[in-house]
Each structure stands twice: as C-alpha cells, then as structure tokens.
Amino acid sequence: MSEDKALCDLAQKNINAGVFVNGEMHPVMEKGPLFFQKLVRENVTDHFKKEQTSKQEIWPARQTLPGSAVVTQKDLELCSGLACGTNQEGLVW
C-alpha cells in the first residue's frame, strides 16, 4: 500500500506538470483493477449499444410508469416543473 501511495503521489505530480502518460497495468500484479476495469468497460459499452438501438437515453434507476398511470404522470410533471423553477409564470400572483 505504501508503494501505491508513492506511485499516486508521483503520478499526481506528473499530471500537474502536464507530462503524465497512462501506461498499461501489470497483468499479474494488477489483476483486481484489471478485472474491475473490464467489467465496467463491458457494462458501459453494453448500455451504450442499448441506447443506440432504442435511439433514446436509458436511465436504469428511473421508475417507468405504466401507461394507465395518467394522473400520477401529471402529478410528477407538475412537481418537477415547480421544483426546477421552470413554471415560474404560473406562480406570479
């Protein structure tokens, strides 16, 4: 861990100086970070392909209401308009 701290400190100095060049990780000594990078790269790439196929942004954590929830959808639109300050004309009294 102390070796990593020293490497991070020196890498930051090179970043600040504008001379940092990203290198490859050691295939044996850095298996954990390499595996994590691979998982993230695959997931981001798959998500991007899904968005390209559907021709729209996909927000996995955002709730999608069923088509029958018209009243709830109108409530959400009203609340988001008020929260964002986008509907200020309707609030001038």
N, C-alpha and C positions, 0 to 999 in steps of 0.2 A: 504494500500500500504506500509506503514511503517513496518507493521508486515511481509509482504513478503520480504522486503529488509533485515530485521534482519534474517529471516529464510534463505535467499540466502547467506548472509554473513557467517552464522554458517555452512551451508551445504558446502560451499566452503572450510572452514577451515577443515572440516571432510574429504573432498575429498583430500585436500593437505596432510593430515595426514594419508591417506590410510584406514580410518575407516568408510567411508560413506557407508550406506546401503540404497538402494532405497526402499521406502515404498509406500503403496497404497494411492491414493488421497481420500479425504473425498467425499463420494458420493453426498452430498448435497451442501457443500461449494465450491466444485471444479467442478461444472457441465460444465462450459465453456471449461476448459482444457481437461476434460474427453471426451467431445463431439469431440473436435478437434483431440485428440489422436485416437479416434475411427474412424473418417473419414480418417485420414492419414493411419492408420493401414489397413483399408479395401482397400483403393486405392493402396497402395504398394503391398498388398497381391494379389489383382486382376491383377495388372500389372505383377507381378512375374509369376502368373499362365499363363498369355497370352504369356510371353516369353518362358515358359517351353513347352507350346503347340506348338508354332511356331518354337521352337528349335533355336532361334536367339534373339539377343538383339533388343528391340523396343525403338526407340528414338522418342517420340511423337512430339517434336518440330522440328525435322529434316524434311526438304522437301524431298518428294519422287518423282522423275521424272517419267513421263510416258515412256514406252518402246520406243516410237518414238523419244525421245529427245536424240538421239545418239551424235550429235555434242555438245550439252550442257553438256552431261555427260563427254565427252572427255575434254572439257574446264575446268570443275570442277576438274577432275583428274590432269590435268596439273597444275592448280593454287594451289591445295592442296599440290602437290609434291614440288613446288617451295617454298611455304610458310613454309613448315615443314623442308626444307633443306634436304629432303630425296633423291633428284635427283641432288646431287652435282656433280656427274661425268659428266653429260651433260652440266654443267656450266663452266667447266675448259677450259679456252681459251688460 
